[in-house]
């Protein structure tokens, strides 16, 4: 992966060149089953899942396929790399509670908009 860092683009990713560019192009097209989404996604999605930051689980998921941490260190600007590494992942319970809360909020908005689904009611007793 020598020669992978070039000038920095405004989105926090370093520009790639030469053979490294071709190598990573093929890596970006690789597909893996995402444990968070439950379906298949390409590496290119994981690389940008959190906006300008990669998914917080990208190293864990992709390390068996290629040296993903090395790639990210070279591809991200130092500032973005530091921000990516410093963000502590949420524990499983917090993540589940966030998902439940988001589902409640969506359901509440649907009910307020009159978008009732078949065989459901808009009881907000759990809110």
N, CA, C and O atoms as a printed pandas DataFrame, in Angstrom:
     atom_number atom_name residue_name chain_id  residue_number  x_coord  y_coord  z_coord
0              1         N          UNK        A               1    0.811   -1.190    0.000
1              2        CA          UNK        A               1    0.000    0.000    0.000
2              3         C          UNK        A               1    0.855    1.255    0.000
3              4         O          UNK        A               1    0.376    2.338    0.336
4              5         N          UNK        A               2    2.086    1.116   -0.366
5              6        CA          UNK        A               2    2.967    2.263   -0.473
6              7         C          UNK        A               2    2.422    3.218   -1.520
7              8         O          UNK        A               2    1.829    2.791   -2.510
8              9         N          UNK        A               3    2.622    4.503   -1.302
9             10        CA          UNK        A               3    2.224    5.501   -2.273
10            11         C          UNK        A               3    0.739    5.763   -2.324
11            12         O          UNK        A               3    0.251    6.327   -3.304
12            13         N          UNK        A               4    0.008    5.375   -1.307
13            14        CA          UNK        A               4   -1.423    5.536   -1.328
14            15         C          UNK        A               4   -1.863    6.942   -0.956
15            16         O          UNK        A               4   -2.918    7.396   -1.400
16            17         N          UNK        A               5   -1.082    7.630   -0.160
17            18        CA          UNK        A               5   -1.477    8.962    0.260
18            19         C          UNK        A               5   -1.006    9.967   -0.768
19            20         O          UNK        A               5    0.160    9.977   -1.163
20            21         N          UNK        A               6   -1.924   10.806   -1.192
21            22        CA          UNK        A               6   -1.599   11.899   -2.093
22            23         C          UNK        A               6   -2.065   13.180   -1.439
23            24         O          UNK        A               6   -1.847   13.391   -0.245
24            25         N          UNK        A               7   -2.701   14.030   -2.209
25            26        CA          UNK        A               7   -3.261   15.239   -1.628
26            27         C          UNK        A               7   -4.568   14.879   -0.955
27            28         O          UNK        A               7   -5.137   13.818   -1.212
28            29         N          UNK        A               8   -5.040   15.758   -0.098
29            30        CA          UNK        A               8   -6.249   15.477    0.655
30            31         C          UNK        A               8   -7.450   16.127    0.003
31            32         O          UNK        A               8   -7.416   17.306   -0.351
32            33         N          UNK        A               9   -8.507   15.358   -0.154
33            34        CA          UNK        A               9   -9.750   15.896   -0.674
34            35         C          UNK        A               9  -10.501   16.549    0.475
35            36         O          UNK        A               9  -10.189   16.306    1.641
36            37         N          UNK        A              10  -11.477   17.368    0.157
37            38        CA          UNK        A              10  -12.250   18.076    1.168
38            39         C          UNK        A              10  -13.109   17.178    2.028
39            40         O          UNK        A              10  -13.597   17.620    3.068
40            41         N          UNK        A              11  -13.312   15.930    1.633
41            42        CA          UNK        A              11  -14.183   15.046    2.403
42            43         C          UNK        A              11  -13.435   14.229    3.441
43            44         O          UNK        A              11  -14.012   13.318    4.035
44            45         N          UNK        A              12  -12.158   14.535    3.674
45            46        CA          UNK        A              12  -11.403   13.830    4.698
46            47         C          UNK        A              12  -10.668   12.611    4.197
47            48         O          UNK        A              12   -9.915   12.002    4.957
48            49         N          UNK        A              13  -10.856   12.229    2.945
49            50        CA          UNK        A              13  -10.166   11.078    2.376
50            51         C          UNK        A              13   -8.958   11.569    1.594
51            52         O          UNK        A              13   -9.025   12.598    0.921
52            53         N          UNK        A              14   -7.870   10.846    1.681
53            54        CA          UNK        A              14   -6.687   11.189    0.896
54            55         C          UNK        A              14   -6.863   10.626   -0.509
55            56         O          UNK        A              14   -7.431    9.547   -0.679
56            57         N          UNK        A              15   -6.381   11.345   -1.506
57            58        CA          UNK        A              15   -6.474   10.863   -2.875
58            59         C          UNK        A              15   -5.532    9.687   -3.060
59            60         O          UNK        A              15   -4.450    9.648   -2.475
60            61         N          UNK        A              16   -5.947    8.731   -3.875
61            62        CA          UNK        A              16   -5.144    7.541   -4.121
62            63         C          UNK        A              16   -4.555    7.630   -5.516
63            64         O          UNK        A              16   -5.045    8.373   -6.366
64            65         N          UNK        A              17   -3.473    6.847   -5.746
65            66        CA          UNK        A              17   -2.885    6.838   -7.072
66            67         C          UNK        A              17   -2.295    5.481   -7.390
67            68         O          UNK        A              17   -2.135    4.643   -6.503
68            69         N          UNK        A              18   -1.970    5.261   -8.657
69            70        CA          UNK        A              18   -1.245    4.082   -9.101
70            71         C          UNK        A              18   -1.879    2.759   -8.750
71            72         O          UNK        A              18   -3.099    2.599   -8.772
72            73         N          UNK        A              19   -1.007    1.807   -8.423
73            74        CA          UNK        A              19   -1.445    0.443   -8.122
74            75         C          UNK        A              19   -2.328    0.381   -6.892
75            76         O          UNK        A              19   -3.265   -0.415   -6.833
76            77         N          UNK        A              20   -2.032    1.214   -5.915
77            78        CA          UNK        A              20   -2.849    1.215   -4.701
78            79         C          UNK        A              20   -4.291    1.555   -5.035
79            80         O          UNK        A              20   -5.217    0.998   -4.445
80            81         N          UNK        A              21   -4.482    2.462   -5.975
81            82        CA          UNK        A              21   -5.826    2.841   -6.390
82            83         C          UNK        A              21   -6.553    1.639   -6.983
83            84         O          UNK        A              21   -7.715    1.395   -6.658
84            85         N          UNK        A              22   -5.886    0.897   -7.838
85            86        CA          UNK        A              22   -6.496   -0.283   -8.448
86            87         C          UNK        A              22   -6.798   -1.355   -7.405
87            88         O          UNK        A              22   -7.856   -1.984   -7.442
88            89         N          UNK        A              23   -5.868   -1.562   -6.475
89            90        CA          UNK        A              23   -6.065   -2.555   -5.423
90            91         C          UNK        A              23   -7.284   -2.203   -4.570
91            92         O          UNK        A              23   -8.107   -3.071   -4.276
92            93         N          UNK        A              24   -7.401   -0.940   -4.173
93            94        CA          UNK        A              24   -8.507   -0.553   -3.312
94            95         C          UNK        A              24   -9.819   -0.492   -4.074
95            96         O          UNK        A              24  -10.883   -0.680   -3.484
96            97         N          UNK        A              25   -9.763   -0.233   -5.368
97            98        CA          UNK        A              25  -10.976   -0.256   -6.167
98            99         C          UNK        A              25  -11.622   -1.634   -6.065
99           100         O          UNK        A              25  -12.838   -1.750   -5.914
100          101         N          UNK        A              26  -10.790   -2.687   -6.148
101          102        CA          UNK        A              26  -11.336   -4.039   -6.033
102          103         C          UNK        A              26  -11.805   -4.324   -4.608
103          104         O          UNK        A              26  -12.784   -5.046   -4.422
104          105         N          UNK        A              27  -11.132   -3.774   -3.606
105          106        CA          UNK        A              27  -11.566   -3.969   -2.215
106          107         C          UNK        A              27  -12.901   -3.277   -1.964
107          108         O          UNK        A              27  -13.753   -3.814   -1.256
108          109         N          UNK        A              28  -13.086   -2.108   -2.529
109          110        CA          UNK        A              28  -14.336   -1.368   -2.337
110          111         C          UNK        A              28  -15.532   -2.108   -2.912
111          112         O          UNK        A              28  -16.665   -1.896   -2.482
112          113         N          UNK        A              29  -15.282   -2.965   -3.871
113          114        CA          UNK        A              29  -16.364   -3.718   -4.499
114          115         C          UNK        A              29  -16.653   -5.034   -3.782
115          116         O          UNK        A              29  -17.648   -5.692   -4.088
116          117         N          UNK        A              30  -15.810   -5.428   -2.842
117          118        CA          UNK        A              30  -16.046   -6.677   -2.099
118          119         C          UNK        A              30  -17.329   -6.554   -1.287
119          120         O          UNK        A              30  -17.709   -5.471   -0.842
120          121         N          UNK        A              31  -17.977   -7.685   -1.112
121          122        CA          UNK        A              31  -19.259   -7.734   -0.408
122          123         C          UNK        A              31  -19.094   -8.581    0.846
123          124         O          UNK        A              31  -18.389   -9.591    0.847
124          125         N          UNK        A              32  -19.755   -8.151    1.908
125          126        CA          UNK        A              32  -19.739   -8.889    3.168
126          127         C          UNK        A              32  -21.124   -8.758    3.794
127          128         O          UNK        A              32  -21.854   -7.809    3.508
128          129         N          UNK        A              33  -21.478   -9.708    4.645
129          130        CA          UNK        A              33  -22.738   -9.603    5.375
130          131         C          UNK        A              33  -22.528   -8.668    6.555
131          132         O          UNK        A              33  -21.631   -8.878    7.372
132          133         N          UNK        A              34  -23.354   -7.642    6.641
133          134        CA          UNK        A              34  -23.240   -6.656    7.709
134          135         C          UNK        A              34  -23.992   -7.144    8.948
135          136         O          UNK        A              34  -25.192   -7.406    8.872
136          137         N          UNK        A              35  -23.304   -7.268   10.086
137          138        CA          UNK        A              35  -23.988   -7.714   11.298
138          139         C          UNK        A              35  -24.965   -6.672   11.841
139          140         O          UNK        A              35  -25.891   -7.018   12.575
140          141         N          UNK        A              36  -24.771   -5.423   11.494
141          142        CA          UNK        A              36  -25.669   -4.367   11.973
142          143         C          UNK        A              36  -26.926   -4.275   11.124
143          144         O          UNK        A              36  -28.023   -4.091   11.652
144          145         N          UNK        A              37  -26.772   -4.402    9.801
145          146        CA          UNK        A              37  -27.912   -4.257    8.898
146          147         C          UNK        A              37  -28.593   -5.580    8.581
147          148         O          UNK        A              37  -29.769   -5.609    8.219
148          149         N          UNK        A              38  -27.853   -6.673    8.719
149          150        CA          UNK        A              38  -28.423   -7.983    8.448
150          151         C          UNK        A              38  -28.465   -8.350    6.977
151          152         O          UNK        A              38  -29.112   -9.329    6.606
152          153         N          UNK        A              39  -27.795   -7.592    6.139
153          154        CA          UNK        A              39  -27.759   -7.883    4.712
154          155         C          UNK        A              39  -26.359   -7.687    4.166
155          156         O          UNK        A              39  -25.428   -7.364    4.905
156          157         N          UNK        A              40  -26.221   -7.885    2.876
157          158        CA          UNK        A              40  -24.915   -7.749    2.250
158          159         C          UNK        A              40  -24.656   -6.298    1.866
159          160         O          UNK        A              40  -25.548   -5.603    1.379
160          161         N          UNK        A              41  -23.420   -5.849    2.094
161          162        CA          UNK        A              41  -23.010   -4.489    1.732
162          163         C          UNK        A              41  -21.592   -4.525    1.174
163          164         O          UNK        A              41  -20.794   -5.377    1.565
164          165         N          UNK        A              42  -21.271   -3.602    0.260
165          166        CA          UNK        A              42  -19.896   -3.515   -0.229
166          167         C          UNK        A              42  -19.034   -2.740    0.762
167          168         O          UNK        A              42  -19.550   -1.984    1.586
168          169         N          UNK        A              43  -17.726   -2.929    0.679
169          170        CA          UNK        A              43  -16.815   -2.192    1.546
170          171         C          UNK        A              43  -16.992   -0.691    1.372
171          172         O          UNK        A              43  -16.845    0.065    2.332
172          173         N          UNK        A              44  -17.307   -0.251    0.158
173          174        CA          UNK        A              44  -17.478    1.181   -0.088
174          175         C          UNK        A              44  -18.566    1.770    0.808
175          176         O          UNK        A              44  -18.470    2.933    1.200
176          177         N          UNK        A              45  -19.603    0.987    1.142
177          178        CA          UNK        A              45  -20.636    1.465    2.068
178          179         C          UNK        A              45  -20.057    1.593    3.475
179          180         O          UNK        A              45  -20.259    2.608    4.142
180          181         N          UNK        A              46  -19.344    0.575    3.920
181          182        CA          UNK        A              46  -18.771    0.581    5.272
182          183         C          UNK        A              46  -17.770    1.717    5.443
183          184         O          UNK        A              46  -17.635    2.287    6.526
184          185         N          UNK        A              47  -17.079    2.033    4.368
185          186        CA          UNK        A              47  -16.067    3.085    4.392
186          187         C          UNK        A              47  -16.693    4.455    4.646
187          188         O          UNK        A              47  -16.017    5.348    5.158
188          189         N          UNK        A              48  -17.962    4.641    4.301
189          190        CA          UNK        A              48  -18.637    5.928    4.444
190          191         C          UNK        A              48  -19.952    5.831    5.204
191          192         O          UNK        A              48  -20.774    6.742    5.105
192          193         N          UNK        A              49  -20.175    4.785    5.942
193          194        CA          UNK        A              49  -21.447    4.539    6.621
194          195         C          UNK        A              49  -21.826    5.664    7.563
195          196         O          UNK        A              49  -23.008    5.986    7.691
196          197         N          UNK        A              50  -20.868    6.257    8.214
197          198        CA          UNK        A              50  -21.152    7.306    9.200
198          199         C          UNK        A              50  -20.802    8.685    8.649
199          200         O          UNK        A              50  -20.169    9.480    9.343
200          201         N          UNK        A              51  -21.199    8.976    7.432
201          202        CA          UNK        A              51  -20.881   10.268    6.827
202          203         C          UNK        A              51  -19.450   10.282    6.347
203          204         O          UNK        A              51  -19.086    9.515    5.455
204          205         N          UNK        A              52  -18.629   11.147    6.929
205          206        CA          UNK        A              52  -17.224   11.157    6.517
206          207         C          UNK        A              52  -16.410   10.110    7.265
207          208         O          UNK        A              52  -15.243    9.882    6.947
208          209         N          UNK        A              53  -17.018    9.477    8.252
209          210        CA          UNK        A              53  -16.326    8.444    9.025
210          211         C          UNK        A              53  -16.767    7.052    8.580
211          212         O          UNK        A              53  -17.915    6.861    8.179
212          213         N          UNK        A              54  -15.860    6.084    8.650
213          214        CA          UNK        A              54  -16.255    4.699    8.380
214          215         C          UNK        A              54  -17.163    4.176    9.503
215          216         O          UNK        A              54  -17.242    4.763   10.583
216          217         N          UNK        A              55  -17.829    3.084    9.227
217          218        CA          UNK        A              55  -18.604    2.393   10.254
218          219         C          UNK        A              55  -17.677    2.046   11.414
219          220         O          UNK        A              55  -16.516    1.697   11.198
220          221         N          UNK        A              56  -18.170    2.136   12.610
221          222        CA          UNK        A              56  -17.312    1.880   13.778
222          223         C          UNK        A              56  -16.865    0.421   13.866
223          224         O          UNK        A              56  -15.929    0.109   14.602
224          225         N          UNK        A              57  -17.522   -0.475   13.127
225          226        CA          UNK        A              57  -17.151   -1.889   13.153
226          227         C          UNK        A              57  -16.370   -2.328   11.916
227          228         O          UNK        A              57  -16.129   -3.520   11.729
228          229         N          UNK        A              58  -15.972   -1.380   11.073
229          230        CA          UNK        A              58  -15.340   -1.726    9.800
230          231         C          UNK        A              58  -14.074   -2.555    9.978
231          232         O          UNK        A              58  -13.840   -3.485    9.207
232          233         N          UNK        A              59  -13.263   -2.244   10.963
233          234        CA          UNK        A              59  -12.019   -2.995   11.166
234          235         C          UNK        A              59  -12.336   -4.420   11.594
235          236         O          UNK        A              59  -11.737   -5.368   11.087
236          237         N          UNK        A              60  -13.263   -4.578   12.512
237          238        CA          UNK        A              60  -13.642   -5.910   12.990
238          239         C          UNK        A              60  -14.224   -6.758   11.855
239          240         O          UNK        A              60  -13.893   -7.937   11.726
240          241         N          UNK        A              61  -15.073   -6.170   11.050
241          242        CA          UNK        A              61  -15.741   -6.931    9.995
242          243         C          UNK        A              61  -14.825   -7.292    8.831
243          244         O          UNK        A              61  -14.919   -8.394    8.290
244          245         N          UNK        A              62  -13.944   -6.382    8.442
245          246        CA          UNK        A              62  -13.185   -6.549    7.213
246          247         C          UNK        A              62  -11.744   -6.997    7.401
247          248         O          UNK        A              62  -11.071   -7.264    6.405
248          249         N          UNK        A              63  -11.241   -7.091    8.609
249          250        CA          UNK        A              63   -9.818   -7.394    8.806
250          251         C          UNK        A              63   -9.410   -8.762    8.248
251          252         O          UNK        A              63   -8.245   -8.950    7.900
252          253         N          UNK        A              64  -10.322   -9.701    8.157
253          254        CA          UNK        A              64   -9.983  -11.010    7.587
254          255         C          UNK        A              64   -9.842  -10.943    6.064
255          256         O          UNK        A              64   -9.198  -11.803    5.464
256          257         N          UNK        A              65  -10.436   -9.934    5.442
257          258        CA          UNK        A              65  -10.414   -9.838    3.989
258          259         C          UNK        A              65   -9.217   -9.110    3.413
259          260         O          UNK        A              65   -8.709   -9.486    2.356
260          261         N          UNK        A              66   -8.761   -8.068    4.098
261          262        CA          UNK        A              66   -7.603   -7.295    3.657
262          263         C          UNK        A              66   -7.176   -6.396    4.811
263          264         O          UNK        A              66   -7.922   -6.258    5.781
264          265         N          UNK        A              67   -6.003   -5.783    4.735
265          266        CA          UNK        A              67   -5.512   -4.952    5.848
266          267         C          UNK        A              67   -6.270   -3.626    5.933
267          268         O          UNK        A              67   -5.739   -2.572    5.583
268          269         N          UNK        A              68   -7.510   -3.693    6.400
269          270        CA          UNK        A              68   -8.405   -2.538    6.393
270          271         C          UNK        A              68   -7.908   -1.409    7.291
271          272         O          UNK        A              68   -8.034   -0.239    6.933
272          273         N          UNK        A              69   -7.346   -1.740    8.448
273          274        CA          UNK        A              69   -6.867   -0.671    9.332
274          275         C          UNK        A              69   -5.723    0.095    8.676
275          276         O          UNK        A              69   -5.666    1.322    8.755
276          277         N          UNK        A              70   -4.827   -0.619    8.039
277          278        CA          UNK        A              70   -3.714    0.030    7.329
278          279         C          UNK        A              70   -4.252    0.928    6.215
279          280         O          UNK        A              70   -3.795    2.056    6.035
280          281         N          UNK        A              71   -5.222    0.411    5.479
281          282        CA          UNK        A              71   -5.825    1.204    4.406
282          283         C          UNK        A              71   -6.452    2.483    4.959
283          284         O          UNK        A              71   -6.225    3.567    4.423
284          285         N          UNK        A              72   -7.239    2.359    6.031
285          286        CA          UNK        A              72   -7.917    3.533    6.586
286          287         C          UNK        A              72   -6.928    4.561    7.122
287          288         O          UNK        A              72   -7.126    5.764    6.953
288          289         N          UNK        A              73   -5.868    4.092    7.766
289          290        CA          UNK        A              73   -4.841    5.024    8.267
290          291         C          UNK        A              73   -4.259    5.856    7.130
291          292         O          UNK        A              73   -3.972    7.041    7.294
292          293         N          UNK        A              74   -4.092    5.218    5.983
293          294        CA          UNK        A              74   -3.509    5.915    4.843
294          295         C          UNK        A              74   -4.536    6.731    4.067
295          296         O          UNK        A              74   -4.203    7.778    3.514
296          297         N          UNK        A              75   -5.769    6.266    4.023
297          298        CA          UNK        A              75   -6.796    6.919    3.215
298          299         C          UNK        A              75   -7.432    8.118    3.913
299          300         O          UNK        A              75   -7.795    9.095    3.258
300          301         N          UNK        A              76   -7.568    8.052    5.229
301          302        CA          UNK        A              76   -8.178    9.149    5.977
302          303         C          UNK        A              76   -7.128   10.185    6.338
303          304         O          UNK        A              76   -5.950    9.866    6.498
304          305         N          UNK        A              77   -7.567   11.419    6.464
305          306        CA          UNK        A              77   -6.652   12.445    6.958
306          307         C          UNK        A              77   -6.349   12.130    8.417
307          308         O          UNK        A              77   -7.136   11.436    9.060
308          309         N          UNK        A              78   -5.243   12.613    8.958
309          310        CA          UNK        A              78   -4.930   12.343   10.370
310          311         C          UNK        A              78   -6.039   12.794   11.320
311          312         O          UNK        A              78   -6.320   12.114   12.308
312          313         N          UNK        A              79   -6.665   13.925   11.033
313          314        CA          UNK        A              79   -7.739   14.418   11.902
314          315         C          UNK        A              79   -8.949   13.485   11.888
315          316         O          UNK        A              79   -9.519   13.174   12.934
316          317         N          UNK        A              80   -9.329   13.046   10.693
317          318        CA          UNK        A              80  -10.487   12.152   10.572
318          319         C          UNK        A              80  -10.166   10.791   11.182
319          320         O          UNK        A              80  -11.021   10.197   11.840
320          321         N          UNK        A              81   -8.948   10.285   10.976
321          322        CA          UNK        A              81   -8.536    9.019   11.586
322          323         C          UNK        A              81   -8.628    9.108   13.105
323          324         O          UNK        A              81   -9.163    8.205   13.748
324          325         N          UNK        A              82   -8.113   10.190   13.681
325          326        CA          UNK        A              82   -8.163   10.357   15.137
326          327         C          UNK        A              82   -9.599   10.408   15.634
327          328         O          UNK        A              82   -9.919    9.820   16.668
328          329         N          UNK        A              83  -10.469   11.106   14.907
329          330        CA          UNK        A              83  -11.874   11.181   15.313
330          331         C          UNK        A              83  -12.536    9.808   15.210
331          332         O          UNK        A              83  -13.314    9.417   16.081
332          333         N          UNK        A              84  -12.223    9.085   14.142
333          334        CA          UNK        A              84  -12.771    7.739   13.955
334          335         C          UNK        A              84  -12.351    6.819   15.097
335          336         O          UNK        A              84  -13.189    6.107   15.650
336          337         N          UNK        A              85  -11.087    6.820   15.456
337          338        CA          UNK        A              85  -10.577    5.939   16.505
338          339         C          UNK        A              85  -11.010    6.375   17.904
339          340         O          UNK        A              85  -11.071    5.546   18.812
340          341         N          UNK        A              86  -11.307    7.646   18.089
341          342        CA          UNK        A              86  -11.652    8.122   19.430
342          343         C          UNK        A              86  -13.131    7.940   19.765
343          344         O          UNK        A              86  -13.512    8.011   20.933
344          345         N          UNK        A              87  -13.958    7.709   18.762
345          346        CA          UNK        A              87  -15.377    7.511   19.031
346          347         C          UNK        A              87  -15.588    6.128   19.631
347          348         O          UNK        A              87  -15.379    5.111   18.970
348          349         N          UNK        A              88  -15.995    6.106   20.865
349          350        CA          UNK        A              88  -16.227    4.828   21.547
350          351         C          UNK        A              88  -17.549    4.230   21.073
351          352         O          UNK        A              88  -18.569    4.918   21.068
352          353         N          UNK        A              89  -17.544    2.966   20.677
353          354        CA          UNK        A              89  -18.799    2.343   20.276
354          355         C          UNK        A              89  -19.726    2.188   21.479
355          356         O          UNK        A              89  -19.283    2.000   22.611
356          357         N          UNK        A              90  -21.012    2.272   21.201
357          358        CA          UNK        A              90  -21.999    2.099   22.263
358          359         C          UNK        A              90  -22.060    0.630   22.655
359          360         O          UNK        A              90  -21.807   -0.256   21.839
360          361         N          UNK        A              91  -22.399    0.388   23.917
361          362        CA          UNK        A              91  -22.576   -0.998   24.328
362          363         C          UNK        A              91  -23.882   -1.522   23.734
363          364         O          UNK        A              91  -24.719   -0.747   23.270
364          365         N          UNK        A              92  -24.043   -2.817   23.754
365          366        CA          UNK        A              92  -25.191   -3.458   23.105
366          367         C          UNK        A              92  -26.532   -2.974   23.663
367          368         O          UNK        A              92  -27.461   -2.730   22.893
368          369         N          UNK        A              93  -26.649   -2.831   24.976
369          370        CA          UNK        A              93  -27.906   -2.394   25.573
370          371         C          UNK        A              93  -28.259   -0.980   25.123
371          372         O          UNK        A              93  -29.410   -0.712   24.779
372          373         N          UNK        A              94  -27.293   -0.084   25.122
373          374        CA          UNK        A              94  -27.547    1.289   24.682
374          375         C          UNK        A              94  -27.985    1.312   23.228
375          376         O          UNK        A              94  -28.902    2.049   22.866
376          377         N          UNK        A              95  -27.341    0.514   22.398
377          378        CA          UNK        A              95  -27.709    0.441   20.986
378          379         C          UNK        A              95  -29.140   -0.058   20.830
379          380         O          UNK        A              95  -29.910    0.509   20.054
380          381         N          UNK        A              96  -29.507   -1.109   21.557
381          382        CA          UNK        A              96  -30.871   -1.641   21.482
382          383         C          UNK        A              96  -31.899   -0.623   21.957
383          384         O          UNK        A              96  -32.958   -0.477   21.346
384          385         N          UNK        A              97  -31.596    0.077   23.037
385          386        CA          UNK        A              97  -32.517    1.099   23.539
386          387         C          UNK        A              97  -32.673    2.235   22.532
387          388         O          UNK        A              97  -33.772    2.763   22.365
388          389         N          UNK        A              98  -31.600    2.612   21.867
389          390        CA          UNK        A              98  -31.673    3.646   20.828
390          391         C          UNK        A              98  -32.553    3.193   19.667
391          392         O          UNK        A              98  -33.331    3.981   19.130
392          393         N          UNK        A              99  -32.429    1.921   19.281
393          394        CA          UNK        A              99  -33.242    1.378   18.191
394          395         C          UNK        A              99  -34.716    1.366   18.577
395          396         O          UNK        A              99  -35.569    1.740   17.772
396          397         N          UNK        A             100  -35.023    0.942   19.794
397          398        CA          UNK        A             100  -36.406    0.912   20.276
398          399         C          UNK        A             100  -36.978    2.325   20.314
399          400         O          UNK        A             100  -38.112    2.550   19.891
400          401         N          UNK        A             101  -36.197    3.273   20.818
401          402        CA          UNK        A             101  -36.654    4.658   20.890
402          403         C          UNK        A             101  -36.916    5.227   19.494
403          404         O          UNK        A             101  -37.914    5.915   19.279
404          405         N          UNK        A             102  -36.028    4.940   18.555
405          406        CA          UNK        A             102  -36.217    5.424   17.182
406          407         C          UNK        A             102  -37.480    4.824   16.567
407          408         O          UNK        A             102  -38.204    5.515   15.850
408          409         N          UNK        A             103  -37.753    3.543   16.838
409          410        CA          UNK        A             103  -38.962    2.898   16.323
410          411         C          UNK        A             103  -40.210    3.533   16.932
411          412         O          UNK        A             103  -41.199    3.750   16.232
412          413         N          UNK        A             104  -40.169    3.828   18.214
413          414        CA          UNK        A             104  -41.305    4.505   18.866
414          415         C          UNK        A             104  -41.559    5.875   18.242
415          416         O          UNK        A             104  -42.703    6.245   17.978
416          417         N          UNK        A             105  -40.501    6.609   18.015
417          418        CA          UNK        A             105  -40.648    7.942   17.423
418          419         C          UNK        A             105  -41.233    7.854   16.011
419          420         O          UNK        A             105  -42.094    8.654   15.643
420          421         N          UNK        A             106  -40.763    6.879   15.218
421          422        CA          UNK        A             106  -41.310    6.694   13.871
422          423         C          UNK        A             106  -42.789    6.351   13.933
423          424         O          UNK        A             106  -43.595    6.892   13.176
424          425         N          UNK        A             107  -43.140    5.446   14.844
425          426        CA          UNK        A             107  -44.536    5.019   14.986
426          427         C          UNK        A             107  -45.413    6.187   15.415
427          428         O          UNK        A             107  -46.526    6.354   14.917
428          429         N          UNK        A             108  -44.915    6.980   16.327
429          430        CA          UNK        A             108  -45.663    8.144   16.806
430          431         C          UNK        A             108  -45.920    9.118   15.657
431          432         O          UNK        A             108  -47.022    9.649   15.525
432          433         N          UNK        A             109  -44.909    9.352   14.831
433          434        CA          UNK        A             109  -45.067   10.257   13.685
434          435         C          UNK        A             109  -46.064    9.694   12.682
435          436         O          UNK        A             109  -46.865   10.436   12.113
436          437         N          UNK        A             110  -46.015    8.369   12.463
437          438        CA          UNK        A             110  -46.959    7.743   11.543
438          439         C          UNK        A             110  -48.380    7.912   12.049
439          440         O          UNK        A             110  -49.280    8.237   11.275
440          441         N          UNK        A             111  -48.590    7.698   13.335
441          442        CA          UNK        A             111  -49.925    7.819   13.913
442          443         C          UNK        A             111  -50.416    9.260   13.842
443          444         O          UNK        A             111  -51.581    9.514   13.536
444          445         N          UNK        A             112  -49.524   10.192   14.126
445          446        CA          UNK        A             112  -49.903   11.603   14.061
446          447         C          UNK        A             112  -50.262   12.008   12.639
447          448         O          UNK        A             112  -51.102   12.885   12.436
448          449         N          UNK        A             113  -49.641   11.386   11.667
449          450        CA          UNK        A             113  -49.914   11.692   10.267
450          451         C          UNK        A             113  -51.088   10.874    9.727
451          452         O          UNK        A             113  -51.475   11.032    8.569
452          453         N          UNK        A             114  -51.651   10.003   10.561
453          454        CA          UNK        A             114  -52.786    9.197   10.144
454          455         C          UNK        A             114  -52.416    8.016    9.274
455          456         O          UNK        A             114  -53.257    7.495    8.541
456          457         N          UNK        A             115  -51.166    7.587    9.347
457          458        CA          UNK        A             115  -50.700    6.470    8.526
458          459         C          UNK        A             115  -50.751    5.174    9.322
459          460         O          UNK        A             115  -49.716    4.558    9.580
460          461         N          UNK        A             116  -51.938    4.764    9.705
461          462        CA          UNK        A             116  -52.069    3.522   10.461
462          463         C          UNK        A             116  -51.815    2.333    9.549
463          464         O          UNK        A             116  -52.234    2.324    8.391
464          465         N          UNK        A             117  -51.128    1.334   10.077
465          466        CA          UNK        A             117  -50.890    0.100    9.326
466          467         C          UNK        A             117  -52.019   -0.879    9.617
467          468         O          UNK        A             117  -52.763   -0.714   10.583
468          469         N          UNK        A             118  -52.138   -1.885    8.785
469          470        CA          UNK        A             118  -53.182   -2.886    8.969
470          471         C          UNK        A             118  -53.059   -3.561   10.325
471          472         O          UNK        A             118  -51.958   -3.891   10.767
472          473         N          UNK        A             119  -54.190   -3.764   10.980
473          474        CA          UNK        A             119  -54.264   -4.477   12.258
474          475         C          UNK        A             119  -53.390   -3.878   13.353
475          476         O          UNK        A             119  -52.917   -4.610   14.222
476          477         N          UNK        A             120  -53.168   -2.604   13.335
477          478        CA          UNK        A             120  -52.420   -1.961   14.414
478          479         C          UNK        A             120  -53.194   -0.759   14.890
479          480         O          UNK        A             120  -54.025   -0.204   14.171
480          481         N          UNK        A             121  -52.913   -0.374   16.088
481          482        CA          UNK        A             121  -53.526    0.843   16.593
482          483         C          UNK        A             121  -52.415    1.784   17.028
483          484         O          UNK        A             121  -51.243    1.409   17.040
484          485         N          UNK        A             122  -52.775    2.970   17.372
485          486        CA          UNK        A             122  -51.785    3.981   17.723
486          487         C          UNK        A             122  -51.821    4.259   19.212
487          488         O          UNK        A             122  -51.881    5.412   19.638
488          489         N          UNK        A             123  -51.783    3.206   19.995
489          490        CA          UNK        A             123  -51.747    3.360   21.442
490          491         C          UNK        A             123  -50.355    3.813   21.855
491          492         O          UNK        A             123  -49.373    3.123   21.585
492          493         N          UNK        A             124  -50.261    4.954   22.501
493          494        CA          UNK        A             124  -48.975    5.503   22.936
494          495         C          UNK        A             124  -48.760    5.296   24.427
495          496         O          UNK        A             124  -48.043    6.065   25.067
496          497         N          UNK        A             125  -49.375    4.268   24.976
497          498        CA          UNK        A             125  -49.241    4.047   26.417
498          499         C          UNK        A             125  -47.812    3.747   26.822
499          500         O          UNK        A             125  -47.455    3.952   27.983
500          501         N          UNK        A             126  -46.967    3.260   25.892
501          502        CA          UNK        A             126  -45.572    2.960   26.203
502          503         C          UNK        A             126  -44.670    4.170   26.118
503          504         O          UNK        A             126  -43.490    4.080   26.455
504          505         N          UNK        A             127  -45.202    5.319   25.668
505          506        CA          UNK        A             127  -44.368    6.523   25.508
506          507         C          UNK        A             127  -44.122    7.222   26.812
507          508         O          UNK        A             127  -43.441    8.247   26.844
